[in-house]
Amino acid sequence: MTITQNKNGSKLVLEVEGRLDTTTAPQLDAEVKSSLNGITELEFDFTKLEYISSAGLRVLLSTQKIMNKQGSMVIHGASEALIEIFDVTGFIDILTIE
């Protein structure tokens, strides 16, 4: 998995490429937690994300809880396969997916 950060003032875009699973979720979790100070807009770009497991979903849920207190979080570019995972797990109702 590759994570690319693009920060512009209080907005942070994280482009995530590859697979977000048990092996790679801790990497994303650490990257997110170390980058959220002063961020009011967080965007995940999942255009190149191939797969997300329950471990990846947990990272998104914990990040959403943080961002509920300090701003907004949105997911862009999720494939149909990812949308289906979000739908089946109920995350489609928890996360903002555009």
C-alpha positions in Angstrom: 0.0 0.0 0.0 1.1 3.5 -0.8 -0.1 6.6 0.9 0.4 10.1 -0.6 -0.4 13.2 1.4 -1.4 16.5 -0.1 -1.9 19.2 2.5 -3.4 22.6 1.7 -3.9 24.8 4.8 -6.4 22.9 7.0 -7.3 20.4 4.3 -5.6 17.1 3.9 -6.0 14.7 1.0 -4.7 11.1 1.5 -4.4 9.1 -1.7 -4.4 5.4 -0.8 -3.2 2.9 -3.4 -3.2 -0.9 -3.2 -4.8 -3.0 -0.5 -6.0 -1.8 2.9 -5.9 -5.0 5.0 -4.7 -6.4 8.3 -1.1 -5.9 7.2 -1.3 -2.4 6.0 -4.1 -0.9 8.2 -1.7 0.0 11.0 0.4 2.0 8.6 -2.6 4.1 7.5 -3.7 4.5 11.1 -0.3 5.8 12.2 -0.1 8.1 9.2 -3.6 9.5 9.8 -3.1 10.1 13.5 0.2 11.9 13.0 -1.3 14.2 10.4 -4.7 15.3 11.8 -3.5 18.2 14.0 -5.1 21.4 12.7 -7.0 19.6 10.0 -10.6 20.5 9.5 -11.2 18.8 6.1 -10.0 15.3 5.5 -10.4 13.6 2.2 -9.5 10.0 1.3 -8.9 9.4 -2.4 -9.6 5.7 -3.0 -9.3 5.9 -6.8 -6.4 3.4 -6.7 -7.5 1.4 -3.7 -8.2 -2.2 -4.7 -9.5 -3.8 -1.5 -10.4 -2.9 2.1 -10.7 -5.4 4.9 -12.4 -5.1 8.4 -9.1 -3.8 9.7 -9.2 -1.0 7.1 -12.8 -0.2 8.0 -11.8 0.1 11.7 -9.2 2.7 10.7 -11.9 4.7 8.8 -14.3 4.5 11.7 -11.8 5.7 14.3 -10.7 8.5 11.9 -14.4 9.5 11.4 -14.9 9.8 15.2 -11.9 12.1 15.4 -13.0 14.2 12.4 -16.6 14.5 13.8 -15.0 16.6 16.6 -12.8 18.8 14.5 -14.2 19.0 11.0 -15.3 16.8 8.1 -14.2 13.6 6.4 -15.1 12.5 2.9 -14.2 9.5 0.7 -13.8 10.0 -3.0 -13.1 7.6 -5.9 -14.3 4.4 -4.3 -14.8 1.6 -6.8 -18.1 -0.3 -7.1 -16.5 -3.2 -5.2 -15.5 -0.9 -2.3 -19.0 0.7 -2.3 -20.5 -2.8 -2.0 -18.3 -3.5 1.0 -19.3 -0.2 2.6 -23.0 -1.0 1.8 -22.9 -4.6 3.2 -21.1 -3.5 6.4 -23.4 -0.5 7.0 -20.5 1.9 6.6 -22.3 3.6 3.7 -24.6 5.2 6.4 -21.6 6.2 8.7 -19.2 7.6 6.2 -19.6 10.4 3.6 -18.8 8.8 0.3 -18.9 10.8 -2.9 
